[in-house]
């Protein structure tokens, strides 16, 4: 019996790109029904009038601006005709609690936002008489603005700053951003006063062209690095190895030297009467001895691992070299981050819009504190929000999984096509069409598994943040441990999913069968996997650091010629953050290519040995690696015997070649 109840032969032959069939159709049906549910929620939130409340806004009495309104029971000033009053005006625009989604300031529907500063209530009265825009509560006559007893609560806070309406959302927002400095201070902790905030924002605005240019530079450097990394990977790997060896040996030598030096000084003082300082020195000598022994054992183990894994380090270098070739043959791979990012942004924007619609689709409730009306979700709406939240995770993971499957399909086609001139004109497009036609169910199932792990992790993270400072140490430790375990499980499952997608692209099998086959191959090549994931990830990390460093260096030189401001912190921070994100997006695609190539190589060496009828599919560089390894094994028979399981494919066609 196969995985998840599927019946598969245990010794099934791999037939790359030969048989193509639909996989995991039930999961495609489930995912389609789930998406239909998401569409129904979006339609409900829009049809219930929530869209108009979100776009047009509503006042503190439940009246939607720009239209006629029905009466709300218990709210005297509700049910007003606000057709001519299309803008939402907040009496105190700086008193809005965004984090808790509570309106602390009274909101009114007005016909025009005040475009000049109003310093007194007399000025507010003149503005209302001249423009017909009443800025105080509806139950206060315009003539009573300067003298009404409740003007401090139901009239705007003085001075009223000049404001403009937002292009789509009809809210009056102050022109002077200093009004929102208190919100910025919550995110920018180094701001001590508004003058600092003004200088920082002025710096960003004055350098916006430089920031955009540096972001483009980071994009270009990332694309260039993906092509040339095959030439510098050898240097980076051996520099890393040399630094690790020299650092471990040097650190061990320093610890032993400190131990001998402290012990000599302690021996010279043995004739004197014992003092507290001598006791401390004795403890230090013992601690240095333990540290030195531990460092020695660690160094010896590390050197042995490097010696026995030297061939696998060479395989990592070879895979990086071949991955660079893949990008030269499949240049559209470099555009994958663009399509994925664009798809995610479109989905996230639409998801956020529906969430905002749902947030205003609730029933009007009058608060007991200030008597203001808010729309709160209750009953079925709350379940819709939870359903919508699950959709955010599942569909986001589905989009990312589609990228992985698309890249895997293109690289598999490249690897298992012996004559590269017979490759499809656009392997990426062919892979996307193959994914759409055959394997959307597999992608839906794999992304759902990640969702099952991500949901409890996010819930525990939310609980931990809400209870911060309230729970005891034991509960805090347990929560962090659970969050960490779920994070590790998610990473392991994502790696297994990625290899399962590769197995599906090779053999067109279902998700469970592909995951099982990929898992067995990874276990058989555990040392290789460890080497590629450690050495390879570190090389890619150095590549990211290189891109960020080059971009930051050019940024410093460019900003040095911009003398309009002195604060460089935020512009450089924006540039460095964007360059890191861009480098991560592009090099993550490179990492996927390396992982796909490795699984293809493992399958190739397991089922082929180079003999007639069982020729290798691999690239010339990988072929040279295999030949060098075979020659080395022939000269060093004991080592081959010690790792004979991996050497079998060259002679017997079983196992995995080292």
ChimeraX attribute file (.defattr): number of C-alpha atoms within 10 A of each C-alpha:
attribute: neighborCount
match mode: 1-to-1
recipient: residues
	/A:1	9
	/A:2	12
	/A:3	15
	/A:4	10
	/A:5	9
	/A:6	11
	/A:7	10
	/A:8	12
	/A:9	9
	/A:10	9
	/A:11	6
	/A:12	8
	/A:13	9
	/A:14	14
	/A:15	12
	/A:16	21
	/A:17	16
	/A:18	9
	/A:19	10
	/A:20	18
	/A:21	12
	/A:22	17
	/A:23	20
	/A:24	19
	/A:25	17
	/A:26	13
	/A:27	18
	/A:28	18
	/A:29	14
	/A:30	14
	/A:31	21
	/A:32	14
	/A:33	12
	/A:34	17
	/A:35	14
	/A:36	12
	/A:37	16
	/A:38	20
	/A:39	14
	/A:40	12
	/A:41	21
	/A:42	20
	/A:43	13
	/A:44	16
	/A:45	24
	/A:46	19
	/A:47	13
	/A:48	15
	/A:49	14
	/A:50	23
	/A:51	19
	/A:52	20
	/A:53	24
	/A:54	20
	/A:55	16
	/A:56	20
	/A:57	25
	/A:58	28
	/A:59	22
	/A:60	24
	/A:61	27
	/A:62	28
	/A:63	25
	/A:64	32
	/A:65	28
	/A:66	23
	/A:67	15
	/A:68	13
	/A:69	16
	/A:70	12
	/A:71	14
	/A:72	17
	/A:73	11
	/A:74	9
	/A:75	17
	/A:76	11
	/A:77	15
	/A:78	19
	/A:79	17
	/A:80	18
	/A:81	15
	/A:82	19
	/A:83	14
	/A:84	15
	/A:85	19
	/A:86	23
	/A:87	29
	/A:88	27
	/A:89	30
	/A:90	28
	/A:91	23
	/A:92	20
	/A:93	21
	/A:94	18
	/A:95	16
	/A:96	17
	/A:97	12
	/A:98	10
	/A:99	7
	/A:100	7
	/A:101	10
	/A:102	11
	/A:103	17
	/A:104	17
	/A:105	22
	/A:106	25
	/A:107	28
	/A:108	28
	/A:109	34
	/A:110	26
	/A:111	22
	/A:112	23
	/A:113	24
	/A:114	24
	/A:115	16
	/A:116	14
	/A:117	14
	/A:118	20
	/A:119	13
	/A:120	15
	/A:121	22
	/A:122	16
	/A:123	17
	/A:124	25
	/A:125	22
	/A:126	17
	/A:127	20
	/A:128	21
	/A:129	13
	/A:130	8
	/A:131	12
	/A:132	15
	/A:133	22
	/A:134	26
	/A:135	28
	/A:136	29
	/A:137	23
	/A:138	15
	/A:139	9
	/A:140	17
	/A:141	12
	/A:142	22
	/A:143	13
	/A:144	14
	/A:145	25
	/A:146	15
	/A:147	10
	/A:148	14
	/A:149	11
	/A:150	11
	/A:151	17
	/A:152	13
	/A:153	15
	/A:154	21
	/A:155	23
	/A:156	25
	/A:157	20
	/A:158	15
	/A:159	14
	/A:160	22
	/A:161	20
	/A:162	16
	/A:163	19
	/A:164	17
	/A:165	20
	/A:166	11
	/A:167	7
	/A:168	8
	/A:169	15
	/A:170	22
	/A:171	24
	/A:172	22
	/A:173	21
	/A:174	21
	/A:175	14
	/A:176	11
	/A:177	13
	/A:178	15
	/A:179	17
	/A:180	15
	/A:181	17
	/A:182	15
	/A:183	15
	/A:184	15
	/A:185	15
	/A:186	10
	/A:187	9
	/A:188	13
	/A:189	8
	/A:190	10
	/A:191	17
	/A:192	10
	/A:193	11
	/A:194	17
	/A:195	11
	/A:196	13
	/A:197	20
	/A:198	15
	/A:199	15
	/A:200	20
	/A:201	16
	/A:202	16
	/A:203	22
	/A:204	21
	/A:205	13
	/A:206	16
	/A:207	19
	/A:208	13
	/A:209	11
	/A:210	19
	/A:211	22
	/A:212	12
	/A:213	15
	/A:214	24
	/A:215	21
	/A:216	17
	/A:217	19
	/A:218	26
	/A:219	20
	/A:220	14
	/A:221	21
	/A:222	25
	/A:223	19
	/A:224	12
	/A:225	22
	/A:226	23
	/A:227	19
	/A:228	14
	/A:229	20
	/A:230	19
	/A:231	14
	/A:232	14
	/A:233	21
	/A:234	19
	/A:235	14
	/A:236	19
	/A:237	19
	/A:238	13
	/A:239	12
	/A:240	16
	/A:241	15
	/A:242	12
	/A:243	12
	/A:244	15
	/A:245	16
	/A:246	13
	/A:247	13
	/A:248	19
	/A:249	17
	/A:250	13
	/A:251	16
	/A:252	21
	/A:253	15
	/A:254	13
	/A:255	19
	/A:256	19
	/A:257	14
	/A:258	17
	/A:259	20
	/A:260	15
	/A:261	13
	/A:262	17
	/A:263	18
	/A:264	12
	/A:265	11
	/A:266	16
	/A:267	11
	/A:268	9
	/A:269	11
	/A:270	10
	/A:271	8
	/A:272	8
	/A:273	7
	/A:274	10
	/A:275	9
	/A:276	8
	/A:277	9
	/A:278	15
	/A:279	12
	/A:280	11
	/A:281	16
	/A:282	16
	/A:283	12
	/A:284	16
	/A:285	20
	/A:286	15
	/A:287	13
	/A:288	20
	/A:289	18
	/A:290	14
	/A:291	16
	/A:292	21
	/A:293	15
	/A:294	12
	/A:295	19
	/A:296	19
	/A:297	13
	/A:298	15
	/A:299	21
	/A:300	13
	/A:301	12
	/A:302	14
	/A:303	16
	/A:304	12
	/A:305	11
	/A:306	16
	/A:307	11
	/A:308	11
	/A:309	16
	/A:310	13
	/A:311	18
	/A:312	20
	/A:313	23
	/A:314	17
	/A:315	22
	/A:316	25
	/A:317	25
	/A:318	22
	/A:319	26
	/A:320	28
	/A:321	22
	/A:322	22
	/A:323	25
	/A:324	22
	/A:325	17
	/A:326	21
	/A:327	18
	/A:328	14
	/A:329	15
	/A:330	18
	/A:331	16
	/A:332	15
	/A:333	22
	/A:334	20
	/A:335	13
	/A:336	19
	/A:337	19
	/A:338	14
	/A:339	12
	/A:340	18
	/A:341	14
	/A:342	12
	/A:343	14
	/A:344	17
	/A:345	13
	/A:346	12
	/A:347	16
	/A:348	15
	/A:349	11
	/A:350	13
	/A:351	18
	/A:352	14
	/A:353	17
	/A:354	23
	/A:355	19
	/A:356	17
	/A:357	26
	/A:358	27
	/A:359	20
	/A:360	23
	/A:361	25
	/A:362	20
	/A:363	14
	/A:364	18
	/A:365	19
	/A:366	20
	/A:367	10
	/A:368	8
	/A:369	6
	/A:370	12
	/A:371	13
	/A:372	20
	/A:373	24
	/A:374	21
	/A:375	18
	/A:376	16
	/A:377	19
	/A:378	11
	/A:379	8
	/A:380	9
	/A:381	18
	/A:382	15
	/A:383	12
	/A:384	19
	/A:385	17
	/A:386	11
	/A:387	15
	/A:388	22
	/A:389	14
	/A:390	19
	/A:391	18
	/A:392	18
	/A:393	17
	/A:394	25
	/A:395	21
	/A:396	20
	/A:397	22
	/A:398	23
	/A:399	20
	/A:400	19
	/A:401	24
	/A:402	23
	/A:403	21
	/A:404	22
	/A:405	30
	/A:406	27
	/A:407	27
	/A:408	30
	/A:409	28
	/A:410	28
	/A:411	29
	/A:412	24
	/A:413	22
	/A:414	23
	/A:415	22
	/A:416	21
	/A:417	17
	/A:418	15
	/A:419	10
	/A:420	12
	/A:421	8
	/A:422	9
	/A:423	16
	/A:424	15
	/A:425	10
	/A:426	13
	/A:427	23
	/A:428	23
	/A:429	15
	/A:430	16
	/A:431	22
	/A:432	18
	/A:433	13
	/A:434	20
	/A:435	21
	/A:436	14
	/A:437	14
	/A:438	17
	/A:439	28
	/A:440	24
	/A:441	25
	/A:442	32
	/A:443	31
	/A:444	27
	/A:445	25
	/A:446	26
	/A:447	24
	/A:448	20
	/A:449	16
	/A:450	21
	/A:451	22
	/A:452	14
	/A:453	15
	/A:454	20
	/A:455	16
	/A:456	14
	/A:457	20
	/A:458	14
	/A:459	12
	/A:460	17
	/A:461	17
	/A:462	12
	/A:463	12
	/A:464	18
	/A:465	11
	/A:466	11
	/A:467	13
	/A:468	11
	/A:469	10
	/A:470	11
	/A:471	12
	/A:472	10
	/A:473	10
	/A:474	9
	/A:475	13
	/A:476	15
	/A:477	12
	/A:478	11
	/A:479	17
	/A:480	15
	/A:481	12
	/A:482	15
	/A:483	20
	/A:484	14
	/A:485	13
	/A:486	19
	/A:487	16
	/A:488	12
	/A:489	15
	/A:490	19
	/A:491	13
	/A:492	13
	/A:493	18
	/A:494	18
	/A:495	13
	/A:496	19
	/A:497	28
	/A:498	23
	/A:499	29
	/A:500	29
	/A:501	30
	/A:502	30
	/A:503	30
	/A:504	29
	/A:505	28
	/A:506	26
	/A:507	18
	/A:508	25
	/A:509	24
	/A:510	25
	/A:511	25
	/A:512	21
	/A:513	21
	/A:514	24
	/A:515	24
	/A:516	17
	/A:517	20
	/A:518	24
	/A:519	16
	/A:520	11
	/A:521	19
	/A:522	19
	/A:523	11
	/A:524	17
	/A:525	19
	/A:526	12
	/A:527	14
	/A:528	21
	/A:529	19
	/A:530	13
	/A:531	20
	/A:532	25
	/A:533	16
	/A:534	13
	/A:535	19
	/A:536	23
	/A:537	15
	/A:538	15
	/A:539	23
	/A:540	22
	/A:541	15
	/A:542	14
	/A:543	22
	/A:544	22
	/A:545	16
	/A:546	17
	/A:547	24
	/A:548	24
	/A:549	16
	/A:550	17
	/A:551	24
	/A:552	20
	/A:553	13
	/A:554	15
	/A:555	22
	/A:556	15
	/A:557	10
	/A:558	15
	/A:559	21
	/A:560	12
	/A:561	8
	/A:562	14
	/A:563	9
	/A:564	11
	/A:565	15
	/A:566	13
	/A:567	17
	/A:568	17
	/A:569	11
	/A:570	14
	/A:571	23
	/A:572	20
	/A:573	12
	/A:574	15
	/A:575	24
	/A:576	24
	/A:577	15
	/A:578	20
	/A:579	28
	/A:580	21
	/A:581	16
	/A:582	25
	/A:583	27
	/A:584	19
	/A:585	18
	/A:586	22
	/A:587	23
	/A:588	15
	/A:589	20
	/A:590	25
	/A:591	19
	/A:592	22
	/A:593	25
	/A:594	26
	/A:595	23
	/A:596	27
	/A:597	24
	/A:598	21
	/A:599	22
	/A:600	24
	/A:601	21
	/A:602	22
	/A:603	21
	/A:604	24
	/A:605	28
	/A:606	21
	/A:607	20
	/A:608	21
	/A:609	20
	/A:610	17
	/A:611	11
	/A:612	8
	/A:613	8
	/A:614	13
	/A:615	14
	/A:616	20
	/A:617	20
	/A:618	21
	/A:619	18
	/A:620	11
	/A:621	14
	/A:622	18
	/A:623	15
	/A:624	13
	/A:625	17
	/A:626	18
	/A:627	13
	/A:628	13
	/A:629	20
	/A:630	17
	/A:631	11
	/A:632	14
	/A:633	18
	/A:634	12
	/A:635	11
	/A:636	11
	/A:637	12
	/A:638	11
	/A:639	13
	/A:640	19
	/A:641	12
	/A:642	10
	/A:643	15
	/A:644	17
	/A:645	15
	/A:646	19
	/A:647	23
	/A:648	19
	/A:649	21
	/A:650	22
	/A:651	12
	/A:652	12
	/A:653	18
	/A:654	17
	/A:655	21
	/A:656	23
	/A:657	26
	/A:658	26
